[in-house]
Amino acid sequence: MRRILLVIALGAAFLAPSVPAQAAAAGTVPGLTGEAALQAAGPAAARFLALRKQEAIGIQAQLHTSWGIRMPFSGGSLGMRALQSVFSGAGTTTRGGDFVYAPTAIPAGGACIEMTTAYTPSGPRLWAWDWCGGRDTVGKLVNMDATFMARYTTMVNGRSAYNVDIHRTSASPNTWTSLLFNYQTNVWDSFYTSSGVYDLPQFAFGWNMFEIYSTIEPATGVGYYCTDMNGRAFESSSIQLLVNNVWTAATPANAPADSSTPPSGSRFQCPQLTFSIAHPNDRWLDQIGAAPPAVRSFEAEAPANTRGGQAAVRQSPSASGGALVGFVGNGTANFLQYNNIAGNTAGTRPVTIYYASGANRSVSISVNGGAATTVNTPSTGGWDTIGSVTVNLNLNAGANTIRLGNTTGWAPDLDRITMT
Ligand SMILES: [Ca+2]
């Protein structure tokens, strides 16, 4: 049996094409390094590091636990990729000094880099732990703000997600690079590179879907994060391992779960937290409380829209989808109209308008030819800087038209609208 497996492995190695899409990165993800990165990571990194080094979990009223999958080095994988959900808005911060890593990922094989999605009391961050050469520190950090979301996320299963790649780039010395896929330029941008002797050989690392540092809120008896993040989901999908130089979907064989039965939320000081394996073992989901309706996003530049008069698409590197619609307004002829937007349920709901404007302007929104609602759109500080305003619109359950314009002055340049 062992001999047969060896033959298969050798065959795969001979047949394997060169690893796709990991040639020279076209750009570098902007972010903080050195002391600035550590400062920005704050206690969420310092406490984790202390716990990791001490292997201590007994701090009174504080809990550090995790659940995920492990990637045995015996499988030969030397890299991992995944689409990792990340959200903005309410529920991105925690109180009580709590933080949530959801997820955090480090490949097997002595990887120098762990990529961590950290929800902290100061908001969501993405950072690279450097676990080689005795450094054992946050090597680089980026705030997951609107600019990051526009450049490095795409909609996956109704959630924004970034696409991360961590793989070994040299065996001698042991060198690893992490990259993020840039959806504006359609190339991988490098995030962090590290090399040296791997410092944590005693840990069987892999991919933690949920890792917390939690303190109990006396008023509720659950972790602060549990209340603060109620309704939020955390998803990883399209998880791939680099095996024999080929990216392959993670399976229960090469990426076994910590336990075959997902743990109870109570173990994480959050009874309403549930874990599920959406597809074994390359898609995982965590959910706190009831799932909110998925946010839908509609690009202004989509061909299905009607652009009246002078309204025209222009490229903008910061915009969602890399484009905006400008020359809207200054009369009724120049407008942007979304067609056939399904309401799903009839009624009023918040609709967020993303735009760029170098001046204070306003935009009027009319649903199904009805009376327009006008909302101020303050300057975002530049024509390639994205901001947003939210209005309440009353939609039909079926198809709706949503027209944006300005009968008296120019509207801002329009990026997209989002709604549930
Ligand atoms: Ca757009």
Boltz pocket constraint, residues with backbone or C-beta under 6 A from the ligand:
constraints:
  - pocket:
      binder: B
      contacts: [[A, 299], [A, 300], [A, 301], [A, 319], [A, 320], [A, 321], [A, 322], [A, 323], [A, 324], [A, 414], [A, 415], [A, 416]]
      max_distance: 6.0
